[in-house]
């Protein structure tokens, strides 16, 4: 269930986000979710949902912020196992 949070935002922040106060709430939510995703609090699919975006749009949004998708040794091993199972490696 969504919660309403009231936050006072300095004018400089509003200007940095494009200066349109009517678009401020969704922009702040998207950025907050992106940071929380990058910190490992949500899966990519959860974060996209919380940000109100499709999975692919959220991935593109992360890229626009310079936030990559974590890809470590575990993910590499899983991908290699999948490729082997499919006979592609």
FITIVEX-555129 format. One record per atom (N, C-alpha, C): chain; atom name; y, x, z. Coordinates in Angstrom, 3 decimals, m for minus. Example, Ala and Ser with C-alpha at 12.3 -4.5 7.8 and 13.67 -1.06 7.14 Angstrom:
2
<rec A, N, <m5.690, 13.190, 7.800>>;
<rec A, CA, <m4.500, 12.300, 7.800>>;
<rec A, C, <m3.300, 13.200, 7.800>>;
<rec A, N, <m2.250, 12.850, 7.080>>;
<rec A, CA, <m1.060, 13.670, 7.140>>;
<rec A, C, <0.030, 12.900, 7.870>>;
***
This chain:
89
<rec A, N, <m1.180, 0.845, 0.000>>;
<rec A, CA, <0.000, 0.000, 0.000>>;
<rec A, C, <1.243, 0.890, 0.000>>;
<rec A, N, <2.156, 0.669, m0.936>>;
<rec A, CA, <3.359, 1.495, m1.006>>;
<rec A, C, <4.243, 1.333, 0.228>>;
<rec A, N, <4.887, 2.399, 0.582>>;
<rec A, CA, <5.850, 2.400, 1.684>>;
<rec A, C, <7.232, 2.656, 1.109>>;
<rec A, N, <8.235, 2.075, 1.706>>;
<rec A, CA, <9.612, 2.330, 1.304>>;
<rec A, C, <10.203, 3.350, 2.254>>;
<rec A, N, <10.781, 4.396, 1.678>>;
<rec A, CA, <11.401, 5.458, 2.455>>;
<rec A, C, <12.838, 5.600, 1.963>>;
<rec A, N, <13.764, 5.629, 2.879>>;
<rec A, CA, <15.167, 5.781, 2.524>>;
<rec A, C, <15.566, 7.223, 2.784>>;
<rec A, N, <16.096, 7.864, 1.746>>;
<rec A, CA, <16.493, 9.264, 1.844>>;
<rec A, C, <17.893, 9.408, 1.274>>;
<rec A, N, <18.751, 10.090, 2.002>>;
<rec A, CA, <20.077, 10.389, 1.476>>;
<rec A, C, <19.958, 11.636, 0.618>>;
<rec A, N, <20.448, 11.527, m0.616>>;
<rec A, CA, <20.326, 12.616, m1.574>>;
<rec A, C, <21.716, 13.144, m1.908>>;
<rec A, N, <21.915, 14.456, m1.766>>;
<rec A, CA, <23.219, 15.020, m2.124>>;
<rec A, C, <23.552, 14.774, m3.599>>;
<rec A, N, <24.809, 14.618, m3.894>>;
<rec A, CA, <25.264, 14.372, m5.265>>;
<rec A, C, <24.769, 15.452, m6.221>>;
<rec A, N, <24.705, 16.690, m5.756>>;
<rec A, CA, <24.241, 17.790, m6.607>>;
<rec A, C, <22.794, 17.574, m7.049>>;
<rec A, N, <21.978, 16.977, m6.191>>;
<rec A, CA, <20.581, 16.692, m6.548>>;
<rec A, C, <20.542, 15.594, m7.603>>;
<rec A, N, <21.358, 14.567, m7.422>>;
<rec A, CA, <21.424, 13.481, m8.405>>;
<rec A, C, <21.840, 14.049, m9.758>>;
<rec A, N, <22.836, 14.918, m9.764>>;
<rec A, CA, <23.300, 15.528, m11.012>>;
<rec A, C, <22.219, 16.409, m11.628>>;
<rec A, N, <21.489, 17.147, m10.802>>;
<rec A, CA, <20.426, 18.021, m11.312>>;
<rec A, C, <19.304, 17.216, m11.953>>;
<rec A, N, <19.154, 15.986, m11.517>>;
<rec A, CA, <18.106, 15.114, m12.067>>;
<rec A, C, <18.636, 14.221, m13.185>>;
<rec A, N, <19.800, 14.533, m13.693>>;
<rec A, CA, <20.329, 13.795, m14.837>>;
<rec A, C, <21.494, 12.878, m14.530>>;
<rec A, N, <21.844, 12.723, m13.263>>;
<rec A, CA, <23.024, 11.947, m12.895>>;
<rec A, C, <22.875, 10.441, m12.950>>;
<rec A, N, <21.679, 9.931, m13.195>>;
<rec A, CA, <21.481, 8.485, m13.271>>;
<rec A, C, <20.768, 8.010, m12.007>>;
<rec A, N, <21.532, 7.436, m11.120>>;
<rec A, CA, <20.974, 7.004, m9.838>>;
<rec A, C, <19.870, 5.968, m10.000>>;
<rec A, N, <19.943, 5.143, m11.031>>;
<rec A, CA, <18.929, 4.110, m11.235>>;
<rec A, C, <17.573, 4.725, m11.562>>;
<rec A, N, <17.558, 5.951, m12.086>>;
<rec A, CA, <16.310, 6.626, m12.436>>;
<rec A, C, <15.885, 7.635, m11.370>>;
<rec A, N, <16.638, 7.716, m10.310>>;
<rec A, CA, <16.401, 8.731, m9.285>>;
<rec A, C, <15.060, 8.544, m8.566>>;
<rec A, N, <14.747, 7.346, m8.117>>;
<rec A, CA, <13.528, 7.129, m7.332>>;
<rec A, C, <12.268, 7.542, m8.091>>;
<rec A, N, <12.071, 7.105, m9.348>>;
<rec A, CA, <10.854, 7.529, m10.035>>;
<rec A, C, <10.816, 9.028, m10.305>>;
<rec A, N, <11.975, 9.640, m10.561>>;
<rec A, CA, <12.015, 11.082, m10.794>>;
<rec A, C, <11.649, 11.853, m9.532>>;
<rec A, N, <12.191, 11.430, m8.403>>;
<rec A, CA, <11.887, 12.095, m7.134>>;
<rec A, C, <10.412, 11.918, m6.790>>;
<rec A, N, <9.882, 10.724, m6.993>>;
<rec A, CA, <8.467, 10.477, m6.712>>;
<rec A, C, <7.582, 11.365, m7.582>>;
<rec A, N, <7.873, 11.438, m8.892>>;
<rec A, CA, <7.069, 12.276, m9.797>>;
<rec A, C, <7.088, 13.731, m9.360>>;
<rec A, N, <8.258, 14.236, m9.011>>;
<rec A, CA, <8.353, 15.640, m8.603>>;
<rec A, C, <7.639, 15.886, m7.277>>;
<rec A, N, <7.773, 14.961, m6.353>>;
<rec A, CA, <7.085, 15.098, m5.072>>;
<rec A, C, <5.573, 15.108, m5.277>>;
<rec A, N, <5.072, 14.187, m6.078>>;
<rec A, CA, <3.634, 14.127, m6.338>>;
<rec A, C, <3.173, 15.402, m7.035>>;
<rec A, N, <3.970, 15.925, m7.969>>;
<rec A, CA, <3.609, 17.156, m8.681>>;
<rec A, C, <3.471, 18.322, m7.711>>;
<rec A, N, <4.399, 18.430, m6.777>>;
<rec A, CA, <4.335, 19.518, m5.797>>;
<rec A, C, <3.125, 19.334, m4.881>>;
<rec A, N, <2.892, 18.116, m4.438>>;
<rec A, CA, <1.736, 17.864, m3.572>>;
<rec A, C, <0.429, 18.122, m4.310>>;
<rec A, N, <0.392, 17.802, m5.602>>;
<rec A, CA, <m0.790, 18.123, m6.407>>;
<rec A, C, <m0.980, 19.641, m6.472>>;
<rec A, N, <0.115, 20.358, m6.753>>;
<rec A, CA, <0.039, 21.819, m6.860>>;
<rec A, C, <m0.409, 22.457, m5.548>>;
<rec A, N, <m0.096, 21.821, m4.440>>;
<rec A, CA, <m0.511, 22.325, m3.120>>;
<rec A, C, <m1.950, 21.927, m2.787>>;
<rec A, N, <m2.590, 21.128, m3.655>>;
<rec A, CA, <m3.984, 20.777, m3.455>>;
<rec A, C, <m4.243, 19.511, m2.665>>;
<rec A, N, <m3.232, 18.678, m2.494>>;
<rec A, CA, <m3.399, 17.455, m1.711>>;
<rec A, C, <m4.075, 16.327, m2.487>>;
<rec A, N, <m3.952, 16.341, m3.820>>;
<rec A, CA, <m4.509, 15.279, m4.652>>;
<rec A, C, <m5.256, 15.871, m5.830>>;
<rec A, N, <m6.200, 15.100, m6.345>>;
<rec A, CA, <m6.823, 15.472, m7.620>>;
<rec A, C, <m5.812, 15.173, m8.724>>;
<rec A, N, <m6.077, 15.694, m9.888>>;
<rec A, CA, <m5.184, 15.452, m11.021>>;
<rec A, C, <m5.099, 13.964, m11.340>>;
<rec A, N, <m6.241, 13.292, m11.311>>;
<rec A, CA, <m6.265, 11.857, m11.606>>;
<rec A, C, <m5.495, 11.055, m10.545>>;
<rec A, N, <m5.676, 11.404, m9.273>>;
<rec A, CA, <m4.934, 10.715, m8.201>>;
<rec A, C, <m3.435, 10.933, m8.368>>;
<rec A, N, <m3.046, 12.182, m8.598>>;
<rec A, CA, <m1.623, 12.506, m8.720>>;
<rec A, C, <m0.991, 11.749, m9.886>>;
<rec A, N, <m1.683, 11.696, m11.011>>;
<rec A, CA, <m1.149, 10.963, m12.160>>;
<rec A, C, <m0.934, 9.498, m11.793>>;
<rec A, N, <m1.896, 8.917, m11.104>>;
<rec A, CA, <m1.786, 7.519, m10.690>>;
<rec A, C, <m0.610, 7.318, m9.736>>;
<rec A, N, <m0.494, 8.180, m8.736>>;
<rec A, CA, <0.596, 8.062, m7.766>>;
<rec A, C, <1.954, 8.241, m8.426>>;
<rec A, N, <2.009, 9.062, m9.464>>;
<rec A, CA, <3.267, 9.305, m10.177>>;
<rec A, C, <3.572, 8.192, m11.180>>;
<rec A, N, <2.613, 7.273, m11.363>>;
<rec A, CA, <2.822, 6.179, m12.306>>;
<rec A, C, <2.739, 6.635, m13.752>>;
<rec A, N, <1.913, 7.657, m13.996>>;
<rec A, CA, <1.799, 8.225, m15.333>>;
<rec A, C, <0.329, 8.248, m15.756>>;
<rec A, N, <0.112, 8.367, m17.061>>;
<rec A, CA, <m1.254, 8.545, m17.524>>;
<rec A, C, <m1.692, 9.965, m17.159>>;
<rec A, N, <m2.986, 10.174, m17.174>>;
<rec A, CA, <m3.565, 11.493, m16.890>>;
<rec A, C, <m2.948, 12.552, m17.804>>;
<rec A, N, <m2.908, 12.247, m19.119>>;
<rec A, CA, <m2.414, 13.225, m20.099>>;
<rec A, C, <m0.914, 13.425, m19.977>>;
<rec A, N, <m0.155, 12.358, m19.731>>;
<rec A, CA, <1.292, 12.496, m19.551>>;
<rec A, C, <1.604, 13.318, m18.304>>;
<rec A, N, <0.811, 13.118, m17.251>>;
<rec A, CA, <1.051, 13.890, m16.027>>;
<rec A, C, <0.755, 15.367, m16.256>>;
<rec A, N, <m0.313, 15.667, m17.014>>;
<rec A, CA, <m0.617, 17.063, m17.322>>;
<rec A, C, <0.550, 17.695, m18.089>>;
<rec A, N, <1.100, 16.957, m19.038>>;
<rec A, CA, <2.244, 17.447, m19.808>>;
<rec A, C, <3.458, 17.630, m18.895>>;
<rec A, N, <3.651, 16.685, m17.980>>;
<rec A, CA, <4.761, 16.765, m17.029>>;
<rec A, C, <4.634, 18.012, m16.150>>;
<rec A, N, <3.433, 18.294, m15.666>>;
<rec A, CA, <3.225, 19.503, m14.866>>;
<rec A, C, <3.629, 20.736, m15.652>>;
<rec A, N, <3.242, 20.779, m16.922>>;
<rec A, CA, <3.607, 21.906, m17.773>>;
<rec A, C, <5.111, 22.041, m17.925>>;
<rec A, N, <5.798, 20.913, m18.042>>;
<rec A, CA, <7.263, 20.956, m18.192>>;
<rec A, C, <7.945, 21.500, m16.946>>;
<rec A, N, <7.263, 21.380, m15.804>>;
<rec A, CA, <7.801, 21.904, m14.540>>;
<rec A, C, <7.342, 23.339, m14.281>>;
<rec A, N, <6.499, 23.856, m15.176>>;
<rec A, CA, <5.965, 25.202, m14.978>>;
<rec A, C, <4.830, 25.245, m13.973>>;
<rec A, N, <4.234, 24.081, m13.704>>;
<rec A, CA, <3.113, 24.010, m12.779>>;
<rec A, C, <1.836, 23.865, m13.586>>;
<rec A, N, <0.996, 24.846, m13.518>>;
<rec A, CA, <m0.252, 24.790, m14.259>>;
<rec A, C, <m1.314, 24.035, m13.503>>;
<rec A, N, <m2.415, 23.847, m14.164>>;
<rec A, CA, <m3.559, 23.203, m13.549>>;
<rec A, C, <m4.426, 24.307, m12.960>>;
<rec A, N, <m4.715, 24.245, m11.662>>;
<rec A, CA, <m5.509, 25.313, m11.037>>;
<rec A, C, <m6.844, 25.499, m11.752>>;
<rec A, N, <m7.137, 26.715, m12.097>>;
<rec A, CA, <m8.387, 27.031, m12.780>>;
<rec A, C, <m8.885, 28.346, m12.218>>;
<rec A, N, <m9.854, 28.244, m11.351>>;
<rec A, CA, <m10.368, 29.429, m10.679>>;
<rec A, C, <m11.794, 29.736, m11.081>>;
<rec A, N, <m12.413, 30.597, m10.307>>;
<rec A, CA, <m13.778, 31.042, m10.588>>;
<rec A, C, <m14.760, 29.865, m10.586>>;
<rec A, N, <m14.585, 28.949, m9.656>>;
<rec A, CA, <m15.482, 27.794, m9.571>>;
<rec A, C, <m15.424, 26.962, m10.852>>;
<rec A, N, <m14.201, 26.683, m11.328>>;
<rec A, CA, <m14.037, 25.896, m12.542>>;
<rec A, C, <m14.615, 26.628, m13.757>>;
<rec A, N, <m14.423, 27.942, m13.800>>;
<rec A, CA, <m14.985, 28.740, m14.889>>;
<rec A, C, <m16.507, 28.642, m14.901>>;
<rec A, N, <m17.128, 28.795, m13.741>>;
<rec A, CA, <m18.584, 28.713, m13.644>>;
<rec A, C, <m19.092, 27.340, m14.067>>;
<rec A, N, <m18.377, 26.288, m13.666>>;
<rec A, CA, <m18.773, 24.927, m14.052>>;
<rec A, C, <m18.669, 24.744, m15.560>>;
<rec A, N, <m17.601, 25.250, m16.146>>;
<rec A, CA, <m17.421, 25.132, m17.596>>;
<rec A, C, <m18.488, 25.929, m18.347>>;
<rec A, N, <m18.807, 27.113, m17.862>>;
<rec A, CA, <m19.844, 27.924, m18.500>>;
<rec A, C, <m21.199, 27.217, m18.420>>;
<rec A, N, <m21.501, 26.623, m17.277>>;
<rec A, CA, <m22.769, 25.899, m17.116>>;
<rec A, C, <m22.822, 24.713, m18.085>>;
<rec A, N, <m21.721, 24.017, m18.243>>;
<rec A, CA, <m21.674, 22.890, m19.177>>;
<rec A, C, <m21.883, 23.367, m20.604>>;
<rec A, N, <m21.222, 24.448, m20.989>>;
<rec A, CA, <m21.376, 24.990, m22.338>>;
<rec A, C, <m22.813, 25.434, m22.597>>;
<rec A, N, <m23.435, 26.036, m21.591>>;
<rec A, CA, <m24.838, 26.462, m21.739>>;
<rec A, C, <m25.742, 25.238, m21.898>>;
<rec A, N, <m25.495, 24.207, m21.074>>;
<rec A, CA, <m26.295, 22.986, m21.136>>;
<rec A, C, <m26.174, 22.322, m22.506>>;
<rec A, N, <m25.008, 22.432, m23.114>>;
<rec A, CA, <m24.778, 21.828, m24.427>>;
<rec A, C, <m25.212, 22.744, m25.568>>;
<rec A, N, <m25.678, 23.951, m25.202>>;
<rec A, CA, <m26.135, 24.905, m26.217>>;
<rec A, C, <m25.008, 25.561, m26.987>>;
<rec A, N, <m23.829, 25.599, m26.389>>;
<rec A, CA, <m22.667, 26.183, m27.045>>;
<rec A, C, <m22.331, 27.591, m26.547>>;
<rec A, N, <m23.126, 28.068, m25.610>>;
<rec A, CA, <m22.901, 29.411, m25.065>>;
<rec A, C, <m24.214, 30.131, m24.907>>;
***
